[in-house]
Each structure stands twice: as C-alpha cells, then as structure tokens.
Amino acid sequence: MTIARTATIYTQIGPFTVIVADTPEGPVVLASGWTPGPDDLLPVISPSLRPDTTTEVRRIEGITDAAVAYHEGDFAAVDSVVVQQLSGPFLMHAWEMLRTVKPGEPVTYSEFAVLSGRPTAIRGAASACARNAAALFVPCHRVLRTDGSLGGFRWGLPAKRWLLDHESDLRSLDASAES
C-alpha cells in the first residue's frame, strides 16, 4: 500500500494543493494545482504512481515552502523541487523541457514543440501541457497560442493570466532596479 502526503496552501489565486510521495531520495511531487484538496489531482497521476491513500498535513518541507515563495515572487524557489510523472518518452521529455522555460518569457506551442525535439508535434506539445499533473513545478502556464492568446489551462484562464502577469510584473521590476 502506498501512502502520499497532501498539503494545501492559500495563494493570491486560491488554494494550491500538492500530493507528495516520500522516496528514499526524498519527497517528490506527484501532482499539484490550484484546488482545495487532492480529489481533482489524484486522477491525473499515472496509475503506476497513484497512491492508495493520502494523509493531509499542514506543510511539506521544501515543497509547500517553495510554492509560497513562488507566489511571493521568488520564481526560482520551485526549480529544485523534484517531480515524478510517468508517460511515454515524448511527454516525459516535454515535461523536462517545460522546466527550462523561464518566468516572464513564455513560449508558443510551436516553440515548445521545437524545444521538445519535435518541431511538427504542435498538438503533442499542447497535449504535454494538458496532461501535466504537476502545475507550477512544471510550468505549463508559460505556453501560449501562436497568436499570443492564453490557450487552455486545467486550473482556469484567470489563474493562467495571473501567473503570467505575476512573472512579467516582477521581471519588469527587476529590470528597472538594474537600470
């Protein structure tokens, strides 16, 4: 029987929940998103990783702290959080590539397909975003349609807009501070 911990923090765009498995190497995020509990997250975890039960905790060291720090403007805080997702080779590689997209520098689905090594797989790139279980830690919100419009987002377009604006606003502040 596998047991995972869940924790929910409260952010500017609503509750954010993580499901975390403890491994010998340390905790890994199995799923995360702007939802008040694990019920919306459990179905998106690969069946071979899905825990049998979950236990709710207030805080998961290094993970909920990173999510709080991100929402407060420290975008790099989520970079070192370990994530575990399973799928085919293309999706797994695409999720790794999503983690290289910098805050405040969103890419289009076409650019993301190129980053993922399959320039013609634009629908595949969109599918990688749609099937991403670890939102925020794997920043699928940083991918836009070719015309610059938002496209989709499991947690709603207002949340995606807030995330992009948050990253853009603070990058602008950083740039003006350097001048």
C-alpha positions in Angstrom: 0.0 0.0 0.0 1.4 3.4 -0.9 0.6 6.5 1.1 1.2 10.1 0.0 1.0 13.3 1.9 -1.1 16.2 0.7 -0.9 19.8 1.8 -2.9 22.9 0.8 -1.6 26.5 1.0 -3.6 29.6 0.3 -2.4 31.9 -2.5 -3.5 35.1 -4.3 -5.4 32.9 -6.8 -6.9 30.5 -4.4 -5.9 27.3 -2.7 -3.0 25.3 -4.1 -2.7 21.6 -3.2 0.3 19.2 -3.6 0.4 15.5 -3.5 3.8 14.2 -2.4 5.3 10.8 -2.2 8.2 10.0 0.0 11.0 8.1 -1.6 14.4 7.1 -0.4 15.9 10.0 -2.3 13.4 12.5 -0.6 9.9 13.8 -1.3 8.7 14.1 -4.9 5.6 15.9 -6.2 3.2 13.6 -8.0 0.6 16.3 -8.7 -0.2 19.9 -7.8 -2.7 22.6 -8.8 -5.0 25.4 -7.6 -7.6 23.2 -6.0 -8.8 23.0 -2.3 -7.8 19.3 -1.9 -6.4 16.2 -3.6 -9.6 14.9 -5.2 -9.0 16.8 -8.5 -5.3 15.8 -8.5 -5.5 12.1 -7.9 -7.0 11.1 -11.3 -4.2 12.9 -13.2 -1.4 10.9 -11.5 -0.1 8.0 -13.6 -1.8 4.8 -12.3 1.5 3.2 -11.5 2.4 6.2 -9.3 -1.1 6.9 -7.8 -1.1 6.4 -4.0 -3.6 4.1 -2.4 -4.3 6.6 0.3 -3.4 10.1 1.2 -2.8 11.8 4.5 -3.3 15.6 4.9 -0.6 17.6 6.6 -0.1 21.3 7.1 3.2 21.7 5.4 5.7 19.6 3.4 9.2 20.9 4.0 10.8 22.2 0.8 7.7 21.9 -1.3 4.9 24.0 0.2 7.6 26.5 1.2 8.7 26.7 -2.4 5.1 27.2 -3.6 4.6 30.0 -1.1 7.9 31.6 -2.1 6.9 31.5 -5.8 3.6 33.2 -5.1 5.6 35.9 -3.2 7.8 36.5 -6.2 10.8 34.1 -5.8 10.2 32.2 -9.1 13.4 30.1 -8.7 12.1 28.6 -5.5 10.2 25.9 -7.4 13.1 24.9 -9.7 14.7 22.4 -7.4 11.5 20.7 -6.3 11.6 17.1 -7.6 8.7 16.0 -9.7 7.7 12.5 -10.8 5.4 11.9 -13.7 5.2 8.9 -16.0 4.2 8.6 -19.6 5.7 7.9 -23.0 9.2 9.2 -23.9 7.9 12.3 -25.7 5.7 13.6 -22.9 8.4 12.9 -20.3 11.0 14.8 -22.3 8.5 17.6 -23.0 7.8 18.0 -19.2 11.5 18.2 -18.6 11.7 20.9 -21.3 8.9 22.9 -19.7 11.0 23.3 -16.7 13.6 25.2 -18.8 11.1 27.9 -19.9 12.0 31.0 -17.9 9.5 33.0 -15.9 8.4 36.1 -17.8 9.5 34.5 -21.1 6.5 32.4 -22.2 6.8 30.4 -25.4 4.2 29.4 -28.0 3.1 25.8 -28.5 5.1 25.8 -31.8 8.3 27.0 -29.9 7.6 24.4 -27.2 7.3 21.7 -29.8 10.8 22.7 -31.1 12.2 22.7 -27.5 10.8 19.2 -27.1 12.7 18.0 -30.1 9.7 17.5 -32.4 9.0 20.8 -34.3 6.0 19.4 -36.1 4.4 18.0 -33.0 2.5 21.1 -32.0 -0.6 19.1 -30.9 1.8 16.8 -28.9 3.2 19.9 -27.2 -0.3 21.1 -26.3 -1.1 17.6 -25.0 2.0 17.7 -22.8 0.7 20.8 -21.2 -2.8 19.4 -20.8 -1.5 16.2 -19.3 0.9 17.8 -16.9 0.0 16.7 -13.4 2.5 19.0 -11.6 1.4 22.5 -12.4 3.7 25.3 -11.1 6.6 22.9 -10.6 6.3 22.0 -14.3 5.2 25.4 -15.6 2.8 24.6 -18.4 1.2 28.1 -17.8 4.2 29.5 -19.7 3.0 28.2 -23.0 0.7 30.3 -25.2 -1.0 30.0 -28.6 0.9 31.3 -31.6 -1.3 34.4 -31.7 -0.3 35.2 -28.1 -3.7 34.2 -26.6 -3.7 32.0 -23.5 -4.9 28.7 -24.9 -6.1 26.3 -22.1 -5.2 25.7 -18.5 -6.6 23.0 -16.2 -6.9 25.5 -13.4 -8.7 28.2 -15.4 -7.6 31.0 -17.6 -7.9 33.6 -14.8 -5.2 31.6 -12.9 -3.0 31.3 -16.0 -3.3 35.1 -16.6 -2.4 35.9 -13.0 0.6 33.6 -13.2 1.9 35.2 -16.4 1.2 38.7 -15.1 2.9 37.9 -11.8 6.0 36.7 -13.6 6.0 39.6 -16.0 5.4 42.2 -13.4 8.2 41.1 -11.2 10.6 40.7 -14.1 9.8 44.3 -15.1 10.6 45.4 -11.5 13.9 43.5 -11.6 14.9 45.1 -14.9 14.1 48.6 -13.7 16.0 48.0 -10.5 19.1 47.1 -12.6 18.9 50.4 -14.6 
